């Protein structure tokens, strides 16, 4: 694979995620895990994640079968095929500052 194809594929993946935000979902366990990890007080975790992903400041990267969205000192992990939000957690830099 040429470097230009690799770069295009990554950008295309970012656009693919943004174009399919309506497919984003998670499980009941995922909701609990995300709320706990981020100390969220919201009833709609999926909507919260969609808003973060749509932000101009969101850093969206695909690595293998998952997308990783970095925004506001947290990382949201999404399965690239099913659009399932797997987890979300504070970024490592944020965790180090709290220690």
SULGIDA-V258259 format. One record per backbone hydrogen bond with DSSP energy under -0.5 kcal/mol. NH is the residue of the N-H (numbers start at 0). CO is the residue of the C=O. E is the energy in kcal/mol with one decimal. If there is no record, write none. Layout:
BEGIN
nh->[NH	NH]
co->[CO	CO]
e->[E	E]
END
This chain:
BEGIN
nh->[5	6	7	8	9	10	11	12	13	14	15	16	17	18	19	19	20	22	23	24	30	31	32	33	34	35	36	37	38	38	39	44	47	48	49	50	51	52	53	54	54	57	58	59	60	60	62	65	66	67	68	69	69	70	70	73	74	75	76	77	78	79	82	84	85	85	86	88	90	94	95	96	97	98]
co->[1	2	3	4	5	6	7	8	9	10	11	12	13	14	15	16	17	19	20	82	26	27	28	29	30	31	32	33	34	35	34	42	43	44	45	46	47	48	49	50	51	54	69	57	58	67	65	62	77	60	75	58	67	68	73	70	88	68	86	66	83	64	78	24	76	83	76	74	72	90	91	92	93	94]
e->[-2.3	-2.6	-2.3	-2.6	-1.8	-2.2	-3.0	-2.1	-1.8	-2.3	-2.5	-2.3	-2.2	-2.4	-0.8	-1.0	-0.9	-1.9	-1.4	-2.0	-2.3	-2.0	-2.5	-2.8	-2.6	-2.2	-2.9	-2.2	-0.8	-0.5	-1.6	-0.7	-1.9	-2.5	-2.7	-2.3	-1.9	-2.7	-2.1	-0.7	-0.8	-1.5	-2.6	-0.8	-0.5	-2.3	-2.7	-1.5	-3.1	-3.3	-2.6	-2.5	-0.6	-0.5	-2.4	-1.3	-3.0	-2.6	-3.0	-2.5	-2.7	-3.4	-1.7	-3.5	-2.3	-0.8	-1.2	-2.1	-2.5	-2.1	-2.2	-1.6	-1.4	-1.0]
END
